[in-house]
Amino acid sequence: MYIYITTMVIGVSWQIVWFHHLHSFTMVSPPLILCLVLPVLLLFFFRNRRTLKNNAFPPGPRGLPIIGNLHQLDNSLLYLQLYKLSKKYGPIFSIQLGLRPTIVISSPKLAKELYKDHDLLSSDRPKLLGQQKLSYNGLEMIFSPYGEFWREIRKISVVHVLSSRRVSRFSSIRELEVRKMLKKLSGHASSSKATNLNEVLMSLTSTIICRIVFGKSYEEEGTERSRFHSMFNECQAMWATFFVSDYIPFLGWVDKLSGLRARLDQNFKDLDKFYQEVIDEHMDPNRKTQEHEGIIDVLLQLQKERSFSIDLTNDHIKAVLLVWNSLSLLWFICSCNNCDIYLLGFV
């Protein structure tokens, strides 16, 4: 069982990002699926029903066998749906996400109590297929299970990658790119040219992140820019894609039939190849010295020093870079498009 927090405070709503493609489940013919696996469905339904009866769950809306309340949830209106359910069932209620019983908390007071007094209960994240695949099975701070490894990788990220001293060193990059953006906007205004602020701000954010992480920008025209944006656009889509196997494991074959599993595997291979090329480039002794030391340089130096209890491999570095870069861009995309920011029980 996983606990999700949805706190409504003056127009701010926290929801669940992986419902972005919730209705893609309905693209597969439900009657065909039921006819093929009806006996198995009934078996799991009665087993799950007995399990729920033996556990004390808060009240909540009744769902259908197997899929639970998934069919009742609409990503575009999820925050309103959860708000209405909290008014009907109280500040803490339960919903069934496929075979996953889930508790929703919509009270700031209860959320504070959970995170303060019962933090270990909510410290783990649900293991979802897309997130685990793209994070190298949780070899970084966000999607790794709570434990010794998480504490060590968090130490590396917070002390060496995201420290205030390290962030302040990149201030000149941020200032330079902002000046470039203002100059571009000024030029558009002088020539009375229409400006798409979403595109300009996305380009600014992408450039700053790439220069900080990789030590170079991928905003110049050409095949390299096209490849970079294509990979990360696909990566962001995979973060949010609804995989049937996450909620109804024995129907995981639906993900293969729909092509989602192959699409995820291909995106992972493309990203892994890209990050390996970047690592090889930074390890090249003949590489031109950069004015600013990027995050990847910091991680490679830590790998050489071997001063941690974990053996920092290239996969660890790729996972840290990939998740940090992708979620930074995803956060900004949601903000630009006036979307609600969704949380998966993050601490």
N, C-alpha and C positions, 0 to 999 in steps of 0.2 A: 504494500500500500504506500502511496506517495501523497504528500500533503502539498497543496498548492495554495498560494496566498493571492487573494484578489482584494485590494484595498481601494475603496472609492473615497477620495479626498479632494473636494472642490474641482471637479472636472478631470481629475487624474485617475486613470484606470489601469490596473495591471492585469494582463491576461496571458494566454498561453500561445507562443508563436508557432508551435508546430501544428496548429489548426489551420494554417494558411491554405493548405490544399485539402481540407477536410472532405469536401464533396467529391474529390477525385475517387473516393471509395465507391461512390455510387455509379462511377463510369463502368464498373464491372457488373455484369448482369446478376443481381441478387437471386432471382429464381433459379438460374443455372447453378450457382454455387450451392444453394440449399438442396437442390436435387442430388448433387454429387456427394455431398458430405452430410446429409441429414442425420444419419445415425450418430456420427461423431459429434455433431452439433448438440443433439439431445443429451448425449452423455456428458459433455462439458457443461451444459446448462444446469443439469441437476446436481452435478458435483459442485459447481460454483454457487448454486443456490443454497446448498447445505452449509457451505463454508461461510457465506454471508450471515446465515441465521445463527451460526455459532459465535459470531463476532458482534460486538456492540458498536454499531455505526450510528452517526447522527441521522436524523430524518433527511429525506431528499426525494426528488421526483422518481417515479417508477420508470424503468426502462424496458426495452425489449430483450428477449433472450439473446445471449451472445454479444450483440453490439451495444447493449446497455443504453446509454443516453446519447451516443454519438450522433444519431440521426436527428436529435433535437437541437444540436448546437450549430450555430451559424457564425463563422469567423468574423464577418463584417458587423455583427450585432452581439458578439459574445459578451462584451462588458455589460450591455443592457440586460442580456439574458441572466447573467450571474447576479446582477443587482436585483432583478425581479425575484429570482429564486431566494436570495437572502432575505427579501421582505416577506416571502411566504414561509420559508422554513427556518429563518433565524440567521444569526451572524456566522454560524458554523453548520454546514450541511454536507451531505455526501452525494456524489454522482458516480455513475458507472461508465468508465471509458473502456468499452469492450470488456475484457476480462480483468481490467484493472480498477479496483475500488479506489476512489479518490475523495479526499476531504477538502472542501473549499472553505477558506476563512475570509470573511469580508469585513472584519472588524479590526481597526487599528489597534485596539486594546488587546484583543486576542492574538493578533500577529506579533505584537511586542512581547507578550507573555510566552508565546511559542519560541521565538528566537532568543529570548533572554533566559528563560527558565528550562526550556526543553530543546536547546540548540542542537544537541547530538541527534535528536530524533529527526530533525529536518536538515541535517548537514549533507546527506547524500543526494545525488541527482538521479532521476530515472535514466536508465540506459536505453536510449533510443538509437535505432539502427544508423540513421544518417549522421548523427552527432558522433557516435562511437567510431564509425568508419573514417570520417574526415579528421578526427582528433587522434588517430592512430591508437584507438582503443583507450582513450583517456590519458595519453601521455603528456598532460599539461594540467593547469590549475583549475579550469572550469568544469570539465566533465570527468575528472578522475574521482574515484570514491574517496571518502574521508579516511585518513590514516596516515601512516608515517611517510609514504610516498607523497601524498598531497601536501603535507607540511613542508617537505623538502623542496618540492617544485614551486610551492608558494613563496618560500624564502628566496629562491632564485629569481622569481618574477618580481617580487616586491622590492627586494634589496638591490638587485643588480640591473633590473630592466626598467622598473617603474618608480625608482626612487626620485625624490624631489630634486636631488642634485643632477641626476641623469636627465630628467625632463627639462630642467632649466638650461641644460647644454644645448637643447634643440630649439631654444627660443629664437635664435637668429634665423633658422629655417622657416619657422612659422611666420616671423615678421616679414621675411623676404617674399614668401609666397602670397601673403596677404597684400603686400604692396603691389605685386604683379596683378593680383585679382582686381584691386581698386583701379589700377591703371587701365586694365581691360574694360572695366565698367565705365570709366571716364571716357574712353575712346568710343564706346557704344553710344553714350549719352551725347557726345559732341556731334556724332554723325546721325543722331536720331534713329539709331538701330535698335530694334527690339531685342531684349535680353531675357533668356530663360535662366532665372536665378537658380533653379534646381540643378541645371547642368553645370553652371559656374561653380556653385558651392560643392557639388559632388566632385568636380575636377580638382578644386582646392583641397578638399579633404583627402582624396586619393593621392594627390601629389605629396602632401605633407606626410601621410602615413608611409608611403613608399620610400620617401627620402630618409625618414627616420628608421624604418625597418631594414630596407635593402641598401640604402646609400645612393639611390638613383630614382629617377622618375620614369613612369611608363605612360606619360600623357602626350608624348610626341607622336605625330602621325606615323603610321607604318604597321608592318605585320606584328612587331613585338607588342605594340599597344593593343592591337586587335586581339592577339592571343591572351594577353594579360586580362583584359576586361571580359573576354568571353569565358575564361576559366572561373573568374571570381563571381561573375553574374550567375553562372551555373552552380557554383558552390553555395551562394546565398539561397538559391532556389532549393538546393538539397537540404540545407539546414532546416527549412520550413516545410518540406514535403511530408505529407501524411503517408506513412508506411503501415499497411495492414498488420504486418508481423509485430509491430510495437504494441498492439492492443489485442490482437487475436492471433497468438503465435502459430497455432496449427493451420492458419490460413495464409502463412507466409508465402506460399507458392503463388498467391495472387500478385505479389510484388514482382515476381519473376515473369509471370505471364504478361503483366502490363508494361514490362520493360523498365520499370523504375530501378530494379536492382542492378541491371546492366548499365543504366545511365549513371547511377551512383558510383559503381566500380570504375567506369571510364573517367569520371570527373576526378576521382581519387588518384588514378594513374597519371592523369595530366598534371595535377597539382604536385604530386610527388616528384615527377620528372622536372618540373619547373623549379621547385625548391632545391633539388639536388644540383641543378645547374647553377643556381645562385650560390649555394655553399661552395661548390668547386671554384667558382669565380672568385669568391672571397678568400679561399685558401691558396690561390695561385700566388707564389712568391714574386712574380713579375707584375702583379696587379698594381696599377697606379694608386698611390696613397691618396685617400680621400680627406677632404677638409674636416669632415665630421665623422666620428666613429659611429656606425649604425648599430642597431640592436643585434643584428646577426653577428657582427664582429665581437660584440660583448659575449654572446653565447658561445662562439667558437673559442674565445680566450678562456672562458670558464671550463670548456671541455678539455682544453690542454692542461689546465691547472689541476684537475681532478681533486678539488677540495671539498667535495660533497659526498654524502653517504651513498648517493645513487650514481651510477655510471652514466653520465650524460652522453647519449648517443646522437647521431644525426636525426633519428626519428623523433627524439625528444625536442630537438631544436626545430624541426619542421612542424611539429604539433603546436609548440608555443607560438611560432610565427604565423602559422595558418589560422589558428583560432583567434589570436590577437588581431590580426589584420582583417579577417573576415567579419568578426563581430563588431569591430570598430566601424567598418563600412556599413554593415547591416543596421547598426544603431542609427547612423546618420541618415540612411535611406528612409528608415521609418519616420524619423523626425521631419525630413524634407517633405514627405508625402502626407504629413499630418496624421500619421498612424499612431495607434496606441502601442506602447512598448510592452511586450509580453515577457513575463518571467516564468521560469521553470523551477520555482522553489530555490532560487539562488540565495545564498546567505550573504 
